[in-house]
Structure formats: structure tokens, C-alpha cells
């Protein structure tokens, strides 16, 4: 059983940057891990996901080139570096992990075993 904890959210001006962190009570090493977000009034969507071994990554088209997902196995953490943030990036961001799934499927919310509670990102001037 994993307990996932996200951190790093906050209020940032358009064009600014934030880095979200995802850690867990147990090892994330064998899990594909992804970041998801839920915009106000919309369904949750996959933002970016990373594989467990080869560090394959997937990005939603709206964030490609602005967001970077990475993992640090020594720190048992997965990060989402976000630059050039836009008001439309405002959302509650969640981290999730899945063991028996692919990176693409995970970002399609298939095969998720654990969710975190999320962290709020607000992009506003």
C-alpha cells in the first residue's frame, strides 16, 4: 500500500514556473508514475507520465515543451517542472502510480493503483 503525497503547488503569475513533487510512503521504483490535473468544471486529465525503468515519458499536447517530468529514485520522488505557466494551467494537480500498465495507458487513467490528494496550482496575475 502506497500513500502518495504531492507538494509544490501555489499561486504563480502567468509566465512563471513551479515544480511539483510526488513522494510516497513506500518505494515508487517499480511503478509508472504520472501527473494529472482537474480544471474547474472539467474531467481529470493526464498531464505527463513516466515509466519505471527506461524513463520513457508521455506529455499531453497542451503542456509539451513547457512541462518536464523526471524521477529521482534515490529520493523516491517524481517531479513535474512547469515553466511558462498559463492561466489555463490552473487546476488541482494529482500524482498517481500504477504497476501493471504502460506510460500511455497510465496517462489515460488506466491501471492506476494509487492516487494522492493533490496540490493546487493557480496561475493568475
Buried (B, 14 or more C-beta within 10 A) or exposed (E): EBEBBBBBBEEBEEEBEBEBBBBBEBEBEEBBBBBBBBEEEEEBBBBBBBBBEEEEBBBBEEBEEBBBBBBEEEEBBBBBBBEEBBEEBBBBBBBBBBBEBBBEBBBBBEBBBBBBEBBEBBBEE
